[in-house]
């Protein structure tokens, strides 16, 4: 385990313990404490047993509305206790042997709940109220706090454990979590109102809608995964036509996403460029193998045939609705910044930004790989070529972004 990850886990565990100790004096004295503990522990453990896996590690459960009810009705300290214990029980029953993962998950849940509960009370919320509608704003801020803290804590641990940029984890996972939180927060608020009025039965009445919300979210995430898996399969099929380009599309997609992030593109554009870059050479599926794999210099006629792959690729993906934003980037990814590219010879800002990014990522991978007509270039030659072609073949800002990324990698 990396040292940074060990320190991070230690800090989160210590913070959760410190917050719990600080809040212990506010633990409510209830005549039916054991009934409350047993009931909420049981449904919390059940909720943890049916998680939905997120695209980039981690998972999300339907435990948030239950934690929300506990905060609003009994306060943060009891919510912390039940949230942490239920997390430990569920992971032990699932036979997860990694003790640091078990303790971290329990701690991050407890910390999220505890801080959210403090925010609720700080902005004027009252626990156990007979009229929670008076405290709608404090409850909304409480839910927002829980979602933000939980998301940040999970994003950081995934980033540190898998050595992935936080922005990448945040973009992929948090975007998937938002619909779930938007559905679960109001449900938790209503559950608290009903629970105060009619007790345990009120929670049980809402458990079926919770399960339905969980199922909807699961189908949503699976659908997105199927889309990406299908695109990756298509990209692999294209790359398989030429043994020299095996894995090329995946590498271009990875570099394109890194460039889009470095250039601070909106999250929707970053997601779109991953799909687009994976499929940027899909038009080559219509090019003869003897041309693609030719070791000697291409004739003018053969090169003209190669150039058709941008137009063919755009036509192939045009009927696919969820790829409609990829059309222009695939069509124009061989344009040159100085207007001497193909198929249309457009220049500078006329070329879509995604196409300009893919052009640099594509060229970088081509120079970094063995090809039929030459061996791969070393890093210094690649950097020299990128700088020489900046403003000619490539967008200068994209080249600058790639050089910054490569410099950071060298420092590591």
Secondary structure, DSSP 8 states (H G I E B T S, - for coil): --HHHHHHHHHHHHHHHHHHHHHGGG----TTHHHHHHHHHHHHHHHHTS-EE-TTS-EE-SHHHHHHHHHHHH-HHHHHHHHHHHHHHHHHHTT---HHHHHHHHHHHHHHHHHHHHHHHHTT--TT-S-GGGGHHHHHHHHHHHHHHHHHHHHHHHHHHHT--HHHHIIIIIHHHHHHHHHHHHHHHHHHHHHHHHTHHHHHHHHHHHHHHHHHHHHHHHHHHHHHHHHHHHHHHHHTTSGGGTTHHHHHHHHHHHHHHHTT--HHHHHHHHHHHHTTTGGGGGS-HHHHT--S---HHHHHHHHTHHHHHHHHHHT-GGGGGGHHHHHHTT--TTS--SSS---GGGS-HHHHHHHHHHHHHHHHS-BTTB----HHHHHHHHHHHBTTTB-HHHHHHHHHHHHHHHH-
